């Protein structure tokens, strides 16, 4: 709610501040995706091919994101 109602008169918005807060809130999601990209793609790709079963992920291949 802080980003929605910044200091100022009623109805005024500080769009520079609002955009900066939005970018800052996106950074953790982008970092998570970059760290887990390999595991996310491994989980999505088998579902895209009809009839192909998902291969098992062994504990020695578990990364920062754990097993999927």
QUIQUIZI-V21628 format. One record per residue. N is the residue number from 1. RES is the residue in one letter. SS is DSSP state (H for helix, E for strand, L for the rest). PHI is phi in whole degrees, -180 to 180 (999 if undefined). Layout:
# QUIQUIZI-V21628
N/RES/SS/PHI + N/RES/SS/PHI
This chain:
# QUIQUIZI-V21628
1/X/L/999 + 2/X/L/-64 + 3/X/L/-71 + 4/X/L/-75 + 5/X/L/-125 + 6/X/L/-70 + 7/X/L/-59 + 8/X/L/146 + 9/X/L/-72 + 10/X/L/-60 + 11/X/L/88 + 12/X/L/-83 + 13/X/L/-127 + 14/X/L/-94 + 15/X/H/-66 + 16/X/H/-64 + 17/X/H/-65 + 18/X/H/-61 + 19/X/H/-67 + 20/X/H/-63 + 21/X/H/-67 + 22/X/H/-65 + 23/X/H/-65 + 24/X/H/-64 + 25/X/H/-74 + 26/X/H/-82 + 27/X/H/-58 + 28/X/H/-61 + 29/X/H/-67 + 30/X/H/-67 + 31/X/H/-63 + 32/X/H/-59 + 33/X/H/-63 + 34/X/H/-65 + 35/X/H/-72 + 36/X/H/-109 + 37/X/H/-55 + 38/X/H/-61 + 39/X/H/-71 + 40/X/H/-66 + 41/X/H/-65 + 42/X/H/-61 + 43/X/H/-80 + 44/X/H/-87 + 45/X/H/-60 + 46/X/H/-63 + 47/X/H/-72 + 48/X/H/-84 + 49/X/L/-105 + 50/X/L/-66 + 51/X/L/87 + 52/X/L/-89 + 53/X/L/-88 + 54/X/L/-73 + 55/X/L/-77 + 56/X/L/-75 + 57/X/L/-103 + 58/X/L/-84 + 59/X/H/-62 + 60/X/H/-75 + 61/X/H/-99 + 62/X/L/-68 + 63/X/E/-104 + 64/X/L/-65 + 65/X/L/-93 + 66/X/E/80 + 67/X/L/-91 + 68/X/L/-108
